[in-house]
Structure formats: structure tokens, C-alpha cells
């Protein structure tokens, strides 16, 4: 963004603000054309700043994904590796269940356009952030052998997608996560 003209920076900020609201209201499939109209710019301006829908979703969720990656780093040194992992998964799920469009964005990441810088995608960043938590929990014997960060991100995404239209999505998602952790059959 540095080095851009002032009007380009303003357009980017305006488009991002309009997109955040549109995605919060309509989800990941919010109309790019409507976003352009609401921002009072041409669709070409949207495409210059966000060449794909995926790029737009990445920009919308960037701050929250950064906060989750920071949290994972902070939790990595916690003595109880199980509680650290579960706390991070809970935070990720809470955000994914309540931030309309995030679960869809995470679900789309693996099939993102091949030309996109995939290392900046939410799933890649969350995978990198959560992997040390998973490896440590596995090494401590508090995670089922063979479970990967990819498995857990898929689980979180699935729960968020399943509960996204629930009147209290965060509570419904948390319940499903607790059921998953405890198992569905008493020992």
C-alpha cells in the first residue's frame, strides 16, 4: 500500500470498509458489484485492489487472523499444552462462528486460485500458527495420535459452517466443539 497515490489508498480503505459490512451482512458471496456501487467506484477499481474474491476475503479478515496467530504464539509456551491448544481452538471457533464469511473463506482457501500468494491466505497462516500447539500437545500425549492442525482447522471450519445460521452461533459452535473434545460416547 505504501507508494500508492492518496486517492488509491482512500479507495482501498473505503472498499475494505464497505466490503467488511457487506460480508458481515451477506457472507462470503457478497456482490463485488454492489460493493463497488456502495463505495461509488467502478468495478475495475475493486478488481485492481482485490483481483479475486479470495483476495478481498483475505483483506477483510486479515486483522482477526493476525490476532489469532499472535494468540497461538503466546499460548505456545504455556505449561499445559492441552489447555493452550483448546483455548486457541475455542478462540478460533468463536471468531469463525460469529464473523460471517470467515468459515466460507477458510473452506475456500485450499481451492484458492493457483496464481494467488497462498502463503498469505488465512488457512496457511492459521496452520503455521497452530501447528506448534498441535505438535506440543501430541508430544505431551494429550492429543490423539495422528491428529494434525489441518484436521483441527477442518473441524473448526465445519462446526462454524454448521452453526452459522443458528440464533446463537457462538454458543452452538462451542457446544459442538465440547462434544467433539469429550466424544459422544462415555468411556
KAWOTA-V290823 format. One record per pair of residues at least 12 apart in sequence whose ideal C-beta (glycine too) atoms are under 7 Angstrom apart, sorted by the first residue. I is the first residue (numbers start at 1). GAP is how many residues later the second one is. Records with the same first field share a line. If there is no record, write none. Layout:
I: GAP + GAP
//
This chain:
11: 30 + 34 + 38
12: 37
14: 25
15: 20 + 24 + 26 + 31 + 34
16: 43 + 44
18: 17 + 20 + 21
19: 16 + 37 + 41
20: 40
22: 12 + 13
23: 37 + 77 + 78
24: 76
27: 73 + 74 + 77
28: 29 + 73 + 76 + 77
32: 14 + 21
52: 61 + 64
54: 54 + 58 + 59 + 62
55: 61
57: 44 + 48
58: 62 + 63 + 64
61: 38 + 41 + 44 + 61
64: 31 + 35
65: 57 + 60 + 61
68: 23 + 24 + 27 + 58 + 61
69: 56 + 57 + 60
71: 17 + 20
72: 16 + 57 + 58 + 61
73: 56
75: 12 + 13 + 58
76: 56 + 57 + 60
81: 55 + 56 + 59 + 61
82: 55 + 60
84: 49
85: 48 + 49 + 52
86: 95
88: 42 + 45
89: 63 + 67 + 88
90: 84 + 87
92: 34 + 64
93: 63 + 66 + 67 + 80 + 81 + 84
94: 76
96: 60 + 61 + 64
97: 63 + 66 + 67 + 72 + 73 + 76
98: 71 + 72
103: 54 + 57 + 58 + 61
105: 17
106: 16 + 17 + 47 + 51
107: 50 + 54
109: 12 + 13 + 14
110: 13
123: 30
126: 27
127: 22 + 23 + 26
130: 19 + 22
131: 18
134: 14 + 15 + 18
155: 25
159: 14 + 17 + 18
160: 13
162: 14
163: 13
//
